[in-house]
Amino acid sequence: MRIRNNLNPGDLGYIIQLHGTLYAHEYNLDHTFEGYVAARMGEFAQSFDARKDFVAIAEDDEQIVGSIFIMGLPDQTAQLRWFLLHPRARGQGLGKKLLDAAIKFCRDRGFKSVCLWTISELTTAARLYRQAGFTITEENAREIWGGPRMEQRYDLVL
């Protein structure tokens, strides 16, 4: 297993597809979720700036098995996005390693805080967020991605 901090051609498409297929299978999210990820990830790629943005891609045998992104915002805050592990890479501490690397990047860049949006079904990720010091600061019941969801915002003050 190795983690790299650069984007190669094809990475974004594969990570988008992984989000679409895994989240459909595991959480019954529909095609609109994959469209949402694709649109936002495309915007991120177009405006990527290594001084404020971060990417970590985990590979096993040259196959992407995980990712985490940080998008630096103008107000000295950051947003954590697209944190995902393929099922075959789970349970080995890789998620914690990716999350720790993203938080370290934010601290090293002098961000004041990190936020993220998720849905309540992602309980394993939520456990990692809480262990890292994130707290829920907002919850909204919404009809999104093919069903009723509890959207949650987590924040970490650095």
C-alpha positions in Angstrom: 0.0 0.0 0.0 1.4 3.4 -0.9 0.1 7.0 -0.6 0.9 9.6 -3.2 0.1 13.3 -3.2 -0.3 14.0 -6.9 -3.0 13.7 -9.5 -2.4 11.6 -12.6 -4.6 11.5 -15.6 -7.6 9.2 -15.0 -7.4 9.5 -11.2 -10.4 11.9 -10.8 -12.6 9.8 -13.1 -11.8 6.6 -11.2 -12.4 8.3 -7.8 -15.7 9.7 -9.1 -16.7 6.2 -10.4 -15.7 4.6 -7.1 -17.9 7.1 -5.2 -20.8 6.4 -7.5 -20.6 2.6 -7.4 -19.6 2.1 -3.7 -22.1 4.6 -2.3 -24.9 3.1 -4.5 -24.1 -0.4 -3.3 -23.5 0.5 0.4 -25.9 3.4 1.1 -28.4 3.2 -1.8 -27.4 6.6 -3.2 -28.6 7.2 -6.8 -26.9 8.6 -9.8 -27.3 12.2 -8.7 -24.7 11.6 -6.0 -22.1 10.6 -8.6 -23.1 13.7 -10.7 -22.6 15.9 -7.6 -19.1 14.4 -6.9 -18.1 14.8 -10.6 -19.2 18.4 -10.8 -17.4 19.5 -7.5 -14.3 17.4 -8.2 -14.1 18.9 -11.7 -14.2 22.4 -10.1 -11.5 21.4 -7.7 -9.2 20.1 -10.4 -9.6 23.3 -12.5 -8.7 25.6 -9.5 -6.1 23.3 -7.8 -3.4 25.2 -6.0 -0.8 23.2 -4.1 -0.3 26.0 -1.6 -3.9 25.6 -0.3 -5.2 22.3 -1.7 -4.2 18.8 -0.9 -4.7 15.4 -2.3 -3.7 11.9 -1.0 -4.4 8.9 -3.1 -3.9 5.4 -1.7 -2.9 2.7 -4.1 -2.5 -1.1 -3.8 -0.8 -2.8 -6.6 -1.1 0.4 -8.7 -4.9 0.4 -8.2 -6.6 3.3 -6.4 -8.1 2.1 -3.1 -8.6 5.3 -1.3 -8.6 9.1 -1.4 -8.9 12.3 0.7 -8.8 15.9 -0.5 -8.5 19.2 1.2 -9.8 22.4 -0.5 -8.4 25.5 1.0 -11.0 28.3 1.4 -10.3 32.1 1.3 -11.1 32.6 5.0 -8.2 30.5 6.3 -10.4 27.5 6.7 -10.3 24.2 4.8 -12.9 21.7 3.6 -12.2 18.0 3.7 -13.7 16.2 0.8 -13.9 12.9 -1.1 -12.6 10.7 1.8 -13.2 7.1 0.6 -11.7 3.7 1.0 -12.4 0.7 -1.2 -13.8 -2.2 0.9 -10.6 -4.3 0.3 -8.5 -1.5 1.9 -10.7 -1.0 5.0 -9.8 -2.2 8.5 -6.0 -1.7 8.1 -5.6 1.8 9.5 -5.4 3.4 6.1 -8.4 5.7 6.7 -6.8 7.1 9.9 -3.5 7.6 8.0 -5.2 9.5 5.2 -7.2 11.6 7.7 -4.1 12.4 9.8 -2.1 13.4 6.6 -5.0 15.8 5.6 -5.2 17.4 9.0 -1.4 17.7 9.2 -1.5 19.6 5.8 -4.1 22.0 7.2 -2.0 22.7 10.3 1.2 23.1 8.3 -0.6 25.6 6.0 -1.9 27.6 9.0 -5.6 27.0 8.5 -7.8 28.0 11.5 -10.3 25.1 11.1 -11.4 22.2 8.9 -15.0 21.4 8.0 -16.6 18.6 6.2 -20.1 17.6 5.1 -21.3 14.0 5.2 -24.4 11.9 5.8 -25.3 10.0 9.0 -25.1 6.6 7.3 -21.3 6.9 7.0 -20.7 5.7 10.6 -17.2 4.4 10.2 -15.9 7.7 8.8 -17.8 9.5 11.5 -16.0 7.5 14.2 -12.6 8.5 12.6 -13.7 12.2 12.5 -14.7 12.2 16.2 -11.4 10.4 17.1 -9.5 13.2 15.3 -11.4 15.9 17.2 -14.1 16.8 14.8 -17.5 17.6 16.3 -21.0 17.8 14.7 -21.9 21.5 14.3 -25.0 21.2 12.0 -27.6 18.6 11.0 -30.2 18.9 8.3 -32.8 16.3 7.2 -33.0 16.5 3.4 -34.2 14.6 0.4 -31.0 14.1 -1.6 -29.4 11.5 -3.7 -32.5 9.3 -4.0 -33.9 9.4 -0.5 -34.2 11.0 2.9 -30.8 11.7 4.4 -29.5 13.3 7.6 -26.7 15.7 6.3 -24.1 16.5 8.9 -21.4 19.1 9.1 -18.3 18.4 11.2 -15.8 21.0 12.3 -12.3 20.8 13.7 -10.7 23.9 15.2 -6.9 23.7 14.7 
